């Protein structure tokens, strides 16, 4: 089961934040995600990603 959905904001293990644009499985069954960061795409394993903290804005 996928840990992240399309459009989720995530942090990579290197601290960079991006948006999940695609999810897919390798032939070995490992889950990968295409993450857009500043207009560039990174392809990362699920274990290298964590959910980005949600920021609550004051009204």
C-alpha positions, 0 to 999 in steps of 0.5 A, spaced: 500 500 500 502 506 498 504 511 503 503 517 499 498 520 495 498 524 489 499 532 491 502 530 498 507 535 500 513 530 502 521 531 505 526 527 502 532 524 507 536 530 504 531 535 507 528 538 501 521 539 500 517 537 494 510 535 491 508 527 489 507 527 482 507 520 480 507 513 484 509 506 481 512 500 483 519 497 480 519 490 477 522 488 484 516 490 488 519 496 491 515 503 491 518 509 488 515 516 487 516 522 482 517 528 486 517 535 483 522 540 487 523 547 484 520 544 477 525 538 477 523 531 478 526 526 483 525 519 483 525 517 490 524 510 494 518 510 499 523 509 505 527 516 503 521 520 504 517 523 510 510 527 510 512 534 511 509 538 517 502 542 515 503 549 517 497 552 520 496 559 518 492 564 523 486 567 521 
